[in-house]
Amino acid sequence: MSSIFIPVLPRPASRVRVSKYGNYHLKPYTDFRKEVYLFLKKYQKTYKALGKVEFEVKIEIICKKPKKPTNSFPVPDIDNFVKGYLDSLTYAQLYWEDDKQVVKINASKRYQEEGEDYGANITVKQLTCL
């Protein structure tokens, strides 16, 4: 089992846009993925991607708290946050070759507490070899 804290402002995955030139995501999301990838690059030798292995992932998303929040929780859908992190881990080739190897997810989202950094705590546990 291993844990990583990713100190990047969480962004939910945007819907894929379709144009006559191809498919794309909006810039804030692609910038988020790029920033997470650059952070994760330093872990590539430590947590190499494994094939034919199942994984359990726990993700705690810590969002930046607005000065006057309208809700007691962050509004974006939790599944869109999770998608961005799983896709980034896959792209960086950490833990797994493809996020289809993730068979169990425990995810939560909340605002940061006073003095706490925003980002994501991610814990990955290898379950079994397929």
VEXVO-543453 format. One record per residue: residue number from 1; residue in three letters; chain; x, y negated, z negated of N, C-alpha, C in turn. Coordinates in steps of 0.001 Angstrom, whole numbers. Atoms other than C-alpha are relative to their C-alpha. Layout:
// residues N
[NUM, "ala", "A", [X, Y, Z], [X, Y, Z], [X, Y, Z]]
...
***
This chain:
// residues 130
[1, "met", "A", [860, 1166, 0], [0, 0, 0], [908, -1231, 0]]
[2, "ser", "A", [-769, 1241, -18], [1307, -3467, 802], [-937, -1195, 106]]
[3, "ser", "A", [796, 1226, 2], [63, -7025, 420], [792, -1149, 611]]
[4, "ile", "A", [-581, 1194, -606], [720, -10231, 2336], [-951, -1168, -271]]
[5, "phe", "A", [795, 1227, 68], [-457, -13779, 1644], [363, -828, 1226]]
[6, "ile", "A", [-209, 793, -1219], [-886, -15751, 4881], [-460, -1427, -294]]
[7, "pro", "A", [337, 1377, 378], [-731, -19494, 4052], [-385, -879, 1190]]
[8, "val", "A", [482, 728, -1177], [-2599, -20660, 7163], [-1485, -293, -219]]
[9, "leu", "A", [1403, 387, 158], [-5907, -22563, 7097], [-899, 975, 767]]
[10, "pro", "A", [859, -978, -670], [-8565, -19890, 7841], [-925, -642, 1033]]
[11, "arg", "A", [908, 425, -1069], [-10529, -20304, 11077], [-798, 1216, 453]]
[12, "pro", "A", [790, -1120, -514], [-13413, -18109, 12185], [244, 172, 1501]]
[13, "ala", "A", [-131, -265, -1430], [-13185, -16448, 15587], [-1127, -714, 737]]
[14, "ser", "A", [1015, 658, -828], [-14975, -18465, 18236], [-555, 1021, 984]]
[15, "arg", "A", [560, -860, -1032], [-17255, -16869, 20775], [849, -147, 1254]]
[16, "val", "A", [-769, 38, -1242], [-15476, -15965, 23984], [-775, -820, 1018]]
[17, "arg", "A", [595, 813, -1055], [-16163, -18543, 26678], [342, 633, 1348]]
[18, "val", "A", [-202, -578, -1317], [-16546, -17416, 30274], [-65, -1115, 1031]]
[19, "ser", "A", [-2, 972, -1082], [-15618, -19533, 33264], [384, 719, 1289]]
[20, "lys", "A", [-375, -633, -1262], [-14886, -18890, 36908], [1490, 349, 41]]
[21, "tyr", "A", [-1440, -272, 64], [-11184, -18810, 35923], [352, 1115, -975]]
[22, "gly", "A", [-252, -1078, 951], [-11561, -16112, 33257], [-633, -270, -1353]]
[23, "asn", "A", [536, 102, 1359], [-12412, -15659, 29584], [1015, -681, -910]]
[24, "tyr", "A", [-907, 681, 917], [-10985, -17749, 26766], [-718, -332, -1307]]
[25, "his", "A", [501, 488, 1283], [-11392, -18814, 23128], [280, -1494, -81]]
[26, "leu", "A", [-224, 1427, 193], [-11600, -22418, 21957], [1367, -248, -640]]
[27, "lys", "A", [-1352, 349, 434], [-8331, -24199, 21109], [229, 149, -1510]]
[28, "pro", "A", [-275, -165, 1436], [-8739, -24332, 17278], [256, 1458, -390]]
[29, "tyr", "A", [-186, -1418, 318], [-9033, -20536, 17181], [1302, 532, 588]]
[30, "thr", "A", [-1259, -467, -590], [-6144, -19894, 19583], [1192, -596, -746]]
[31, "asp", "A", [-1071, 603, 812], [-3997, -22332, 17570], [161, 745, -1325]]
[32, "phe", "A", [-26, -771, 1242], [-4937, -20438, 14382], [718, 1324, 223]]
[33, "arg", "A", [-616, -1302, -291], [-3978, -17082, 15947], [1500, -143, 231]]
[34, "lys", "A", [-1421, 230, -276], [-666, -18508, 17145], [765, -274, -1301]]
[35, "glu", "A", [-644, 335, 1262], [171, -19943, 13707], [132, 1239, -905]]
[36, "val", "A", [-42, -1234, 793], [-699, -16646, 11962], [1047, 947, 580]]
[37, "tyr", "A", [-986, -871, -643], [1382, -14691, 14512], [1421, -450, -338]]
[38, "leu", "A", [-1337, 506, 315], [4403, -16947, 13955], [378, 297, -1447]]
[39, "phe", "A", [-258, -341, 1401], [4079, -16380, 10199], [282, 1502, -141]]
[40, "leu", "A", [-115, -1455, 149], [3691, -12590, 10594], [1244, 582, 674]]
[41, "lys", "A", [-1171, -499, -729], [6666, -12230, 12949], [1126, 448, -925]]
[42, "lys", "A", [-1100, -338, 908], [9067, -12148, 10010], [-200, 1333, -713]]
[43, "tyr", "A", [291, -1283, 640], [7368, -8971, 8725], [59, 1180, 976]]
[44, "gln", "A", [71, -1056, -1003], [7647, -6984, 11975], [940, 1173, -277]]
[45, "lys", "A", [-922, -1097, 290], [10674, -4967, 10852], [-403, 761, -1262]]
[46, "thr", "A", [395, -614, 1273], [9211, -4270, 7404], [-1242, 875, 156]]
[47, "tyr", "A", [1287, -708, -135], [5689, -3160, 8439], [-249, 362, 1459]]
[48, "lys", "A", [120, -397, -1400], [6070, -1446, 11813], [-1343, 668, 270]]
[49, "ala", "A", [1282, -582, -397], [2950, -398, 13691], [104, 1516, 98]]
[50, "leu", "A", [68, -1452, -47], [1971, 3246, 13330], [-1203, 426, 834]]
[51, "gly", "A", [1114, -568, -754], [-170, 5249, 15724], [-564, 1192, -739]]
[52, "lys", "A", [664, -1188, 551], [-2605, 8003, 14755], [-44, 6, -1524]]
[53, "val", "A", [128, 137, 1451], [-3013, 6699, 11208], [-1237, -846, -276]]
[54, "glu", "A", [1158, 791, 402], [-6147, 5399, 9481], [407, -958, -1112]]
[55, "phe", "A", [-332, 1011, 984], [-6064, 2261, 7359], [-1248, -543, -685]]
[56, "glu", "A", [1002, 737, 765], [-8106, 561, 4663], [581, -1399, -216]]
[57, "val", "A", [-467, 1381, 111], [-7880, -3250, 4563], [-893, -774, -958]]
[58, "lys", "A", [717, 910, 888], [-8850, -5679, 1829], [451, -1410, 354]]
[59, "ile", "A", [-310, 1372, -390], [-9047, -9340, 2858], [-757, -963, -910]]
[60, "glu", "A", [606, 1075, 789], [-9657, -12264, 518], [329, -1302, 723]]
[61, "ile", "A", [-180, 1236, -757], [-10175, -15455, 2548], [-252, -1177, -935]]
[62, "ile", "A", [65, 1156, 896], [-9487, -18639, 610], [-53, -1252, 866]]
[63, "cys", "A", [227, 1149, -874], [-10946, -21642, 2433], [276, -1314, -729]]
[64, "lys", "A", [-233, 1333, 557], [-10047, -25279, 1928], [-1338, -561, -479]]
[65, "lys", "A", [1243, 517, 571], [-12634, -26863, -346], [-198, -1452, 427]]
[66, "pro", "A", [280, 1387, -361], [-14275, -30019, 1048], [-213, -858, -1248]]
[67, "lys", "A", [176, 898, 1155], [-14514, -33080, -1203], [-1405, 125, -594]]
[68, "lys", "A", [1387, -158, 457], [-18310, -32680, -1384], [-637, 1174, 743]]
[69, "pro", "A", [576, -1157, -696], [-19276, -29122, -418], [-1520, 23, -83]]
[70, "thr", "A", [1466, -102, -21], [-22900, -28563, 612], [-465, 1363, -525]]
[71, "asn", "A", [303, -1344, 514], [-22752, -24889, -465], [1055, 392, -1032]]
[72, "ser", "A", [-973, -499, 979], [-21024, -22975, -3233], [973, 988, 650]]
[73, "phe", "A", [-837, -940, -738], [-19375, -20818, -534], [289, -562, 1396]]
[74, "pro", "A", [-296, 441, -1376], [-17713, -21371, 2877], [-1087, 490, 963]]
[75, "val", "A", [1124, -294, -885], [-20299, -21419, 5676], [296, 1007, 1118]]
[76, "pro", "A", [-166, -927, -1129], [-18678, -19512, 8605], [-205, 1457, -402]]
[77, "asp", "A", [249, -1427, 241], [-19615, -15830, 8916], [1298, 708, -362]]
[78, "ile", "A", [-1190, -704, 480], [-17202, -13555, 7078], [589, 917, 1074]]
[79, "asp", "A", [-515, -905, -1030], [-16948, -11126, 10019], [847, -741, 1033]]
[80, "asn", "A", [-795, 777, -946], [-15609, -13913, 12249], [1370, -354, -590]]
[81, "phe", "A", [-1304, 198, 660], [-12881, -14684, 9691], [831, 1280, 110]]
[82, "val", "A", [-698, -1286, 12], [-11962, -10983, 9455], [561, 322, 1378]]
[83, "lys", "A", [-447, -288, -1360], [-11736, -10611, 13229], [1312, -701, 326]]
[84, "gly", "A", [-1220, 753, -284], [-9090, -13330, 13463], [1228, 613, -651]]
[85, "tyr", "A", [-1146, -595, 695], [-6845, -11695, 10868], [349, 1377, 551]]
[86, "leu", "A", [-281, -1323, -554], [-7219, -8155, 12234], [639, -117, 1381]]
[87, "asp", "A", [-582, 200, -1331], [-6523, -9363, 15778], [1435, -512, -85]]
[88, "ser", "A", [-1356, 536, 160], [-3469, -11292, 14581], [974, 1082, -464]]
[89, "leu", "A", [-855, -1099, 448], [-2063, -8259, 12747], [276, 980, 1139]]
[90, "thr", "A", [-175, -883, -1153], [-2622, -6155, 15872], [988, -620, 985]]
[91, "tyr", "A", [-865, 682, -959], [-949, -8731, 18131], [1449, -31, -492]]
[92, "ala", "A", [-1346, 24, 576], [2046, -8956, 15765], [582, 1409, -135]]
[93, "gln", "A", [-399, -1400, 103], [2215, -5117, 15821], [448, 366, -1416]]
[94, "leu", "A", [-223, -379, 1387], [2117, -4845, 12031], [-997, 1093, -374]]
[95, "tyr", "A", [792, -1099, 551], [757, -1686, 10380], [-536, 948, 1068]]
[96, "trp", "A", [662, -861, -982], [-1295, -357, 13328], [254, -497, 1422]]
[97, "glu", "A", [-127, 361, -1416], [-1160, -297, 17111], [-1260, -694, 488]]
[98, "asp", "A", [1283, 586, -393], [-4847, -1188, 17435], [-893, -51, -1236]]
[99, "asp", "A", [824, 122, 1209], [-7326, -2448, 14842], [-1170, 987, -35]]
[100, "lys", "A", [997, -1075, 86], [-9653, 424, 15757], [435, 1054, -1018]]
[101, "gln", "A", [-508, -923, 1012], [-7435, 2377, 13317], [-457, -388, -1411]]
[102, "val", "A", [532, 440, 1296], [-8985, 345, 10467], [-1376, 635, -164]]
[103, "val", "A", [1253, -727, 199], [-11744, 2566, 9088], [-793, -506, -1196]]
[104, "lys", "A", [690, 538, 1171], [-12598, 659, 5914], [489, -1420, -240]]
[105, "ile", "A", [-330, 1400, 276], [-12741, -3070, 5165], [-769, -464, -1226]]
[106, "asn", "A", [615, 675, 1142], [-13424, -4916, 1926], [376, -1468, 173]]
[107, "ala", "A", [-300, 1399, -280], [-13716, -8651, 2632], [-808, -928, -900]]
[108, "ser", "A", [694, 1036, 762], [-14577, -11731, 613], [501, -1360, 458]]
[109, "lys", "A", [-388, 1372, -343], [-14532, -15483, 1198], [-419, -903, -1145]]
[110, "arg", "A", [304, 945, 1064], [-14442, -18357, -1225], [788, -1274, 241]]
[111, "tyr", "A", [-782, 1230, -35], [-13254, -21908, -1696], [1209, 142, -909]]
[112, "gln", "A", [-1189, 0, 846], [-9817, -22493, -3137], [-318, -642, -1341]]
[113, "glu", "A", [133, 602, 1328], [-9591, -23287, -6816], [1022, -1117, -116]]
[114, "glu", "A", [-908, 1134, 176], [-7812, -26369, -8097], [1446, 486, -138]]
[115, "gly", "A", [-1414, -355, 32], [-4068, -26100, -7458], [353, 1255, 787]]
[116, "glu", "A", [-218, -1230, -763], [-4469, -22984, -5287], [146, -313, 1482]]
[117, "asp", "A", [-167, 169, -1446], [-3315, -22724, -1661], [-1123, 719, 744]]
[118, "tyr", "A", [949, -703, -866], [-5750, -21836, 1116], [781, 1012, 831]]
[119, "gly", "A", [-627, -1042, -813], [-5055, -18813, 3301], [-746, 1307, -163]]
[120, "ala", "A", [630, -1310, 133], [-5699, -15098, 3096], [939, 974, -698]]
[121, "asn", "A", [-702, -1114, 627], [-4591, -12304, 790], [-448, 1259, 724]]
[122, "ile", "A", [337, -1208, -748], [-4428, -9117, 2832], [759, 1176, -606]]
[123, "thr", "A", [-592, -1229, 519], [-3817, -5669, 1355], [-338, 1122, 975]]
[124, "val", "A", [172, -1091, -965], [-3309, -2722, 3691], [436, 1303, -656]]
[125, "lys", "A", [-294, -1316, 566], [-3435, 892, 2587], [-105, 1049, 1101]]
[126, "gln", "A", [25, -1099, -960], [-2504, 3799, 4824], [-776, 1138, -613]]
[127, "leu", "A", [832, -1072, 540], [-5106, 6532, 4380], [528, 1372, 412]]
[128, "thr", "A", [-414, -1331, -456], [-4355, 9603, 6501], [558, -74, 1410]]
[129, "cys", "A", [-434, -166, -1387], [-2646, 10708, 9656], [-1130, 710, 739]]
[130, "leu", "A", [1070, -618, -785], [-5111, 11600, 12391], [449, 1321, 616]]
***
